């Protein structure tokens, strides 16, 4: 993916962090503040019912909970629904693999 992609006129995509069942997750940088975030993107043509819209509502309901990311921007860019959120630590998959495939 090109590093020239900007979402929401503010968030410049960087490297891909992962791929999920309904979209991709990238690191992005806020061009105004320089702060790094995660951005989830789902193709609107593939998913007629937005999983990201549902995920956004869940995060807003759980807001303030330990390990719950803040949502900084949600919208569409081209064919994609996009959600910019706090960049947290390792994914569950990364933790699983780094702990000899065992979680407590």
C-alpha positions, 0 to 999 in steps of 0.5 A, spaced: 500 500 500 502 506 498 504 511 503 501 517 499 494 515 502 490 520 506 484 518 510 479 523 513 484 529 510 488 528 516 490 521 517 496 518 513 496 511 512 503 507 514 504 500 514 499 494 515 498 491 522 494 486 520 488 483 517 481 481 520 475 477 517 472 484 515 478 488 513 485 491 514 488 494 520 494 500 518 498 504 523 497 511 521 499 518 523 495 524 524 498 530 519 496 535 524 499 532 531 504 527 528 501 522 533 500 515 531 493 511 531 491 505 528 485 505 522 481 499 521 478 499 514 472 495 511 470 495 504 463 497 503 462 493 497 464 487 500 460 488 507 453 491 506 452 491 513 458 495 516 461 491 522 465 497 523 459 501 525 457 496 530 464 496 533 464 503 533 458 503 537 461 498 542 467 502 543 463 508 545 458 504 550 465 501 553 468 508 553 473 509 559 474 501 560 481 498 561 484 497 554 478 500 550 481 504 545 478 511 544 475 513 537 478 519 533 474 519 527 469 515 523 467 516 516 468 513 509 473 514 504 472 512 497 470 505 497 471 504 505 468 505 511 474 507 516 475 508 523 481 511 527 482 509 534 488 509 539 494 505 537 494 499 543 499 494 544 500 487 541 494 484 538 491 478 541 494 473 535 501 476 537 501 475 544 498 468 543 504 467 538 509 470 543 507 466 549 508 459 546 501 459 543 498 459 550 494 464 554 492 464 561 
